[in-house]
Amino acid sequence: MKTYHGSCHCGTIKFKANMVLTSITQCNCSICRKKGSLHHRITKKNFTLLSGKNDLTLYQFDSKEAKHLFCKHCGIHSFSHPRFDPNMISVNVRCLDDFDAQTENYELKQFDGKNWEQAAAEARNK
């Protein structure tokens, strides 16, 4: 397991995440597609928000299960609590300061968020 450090664009939100980053998920739901997020889920115990807690803004829609958190200054989405498992943290890999998605070696998995219910049921049965 490796410790990665991440932040929003302006640097107000800073975090560290302990994880083995061999796979990343790309979702095609309406919000992920527009944000361009690449996800990696970890347990809450493996995530530490280092700064910016009071600078996060919450956005929720539809079922209101997912908690999309954004920096209120620069608007960047560094992490969230995903609808698939709200007790986990979904780190936006694009916000990791010490991981380059262009050069690192990982498996890119697709999640069909456009058809969320069916895709979630299939993923839970794997």
C-alpha positions, 0 to 999 in steps of 0.5 A, a space after each residue: 500500500 502506498 500513501 498518495 497526496 492530493 489537492 484541489 487546484 488552489 491547494 485549499 483542500 489537501 488530503 492523503 490516501 493510502 491505497 494500492 492503485 492498480 485499477 481506476 474506474 471511469 463512469 459515464 453518468 451525467 456528473 462524472 462525464 462532465 467533471 472528468 473524474 477518474 475514481 478509486 474507492 477506499 475505506 474511510 480509515 485510509 483517507 485523511 483530509 489534511 486541510 480545507 474541511 470548512 472550504 468544501 461545498 456539498 452537491 447532491 442530486 437525484 437519490 441524494 445518496 452520493 455526496 459530491 464535495 467541491 472546493 468552494 474557491 476553485 470548484 475542483 472535486 477531489 473526493 466524494 462519498 459514492 452512491 455505490 457505497 456511501 461509507 467509502 471515499 471515492 478519490 478523484 485520481 486526477 487530483 493526486 499530486 504524486 500520480 500521473 494517470 498519463 504515465 502510470 500503469 493501471 487497469 481502466 475499468 468502465 462503469 455504466 453510470 448512465 444505466 446506474 441501477 443495472 450496472 450497480 447490480 452487476 458490480 455487486 454480483 461480481 
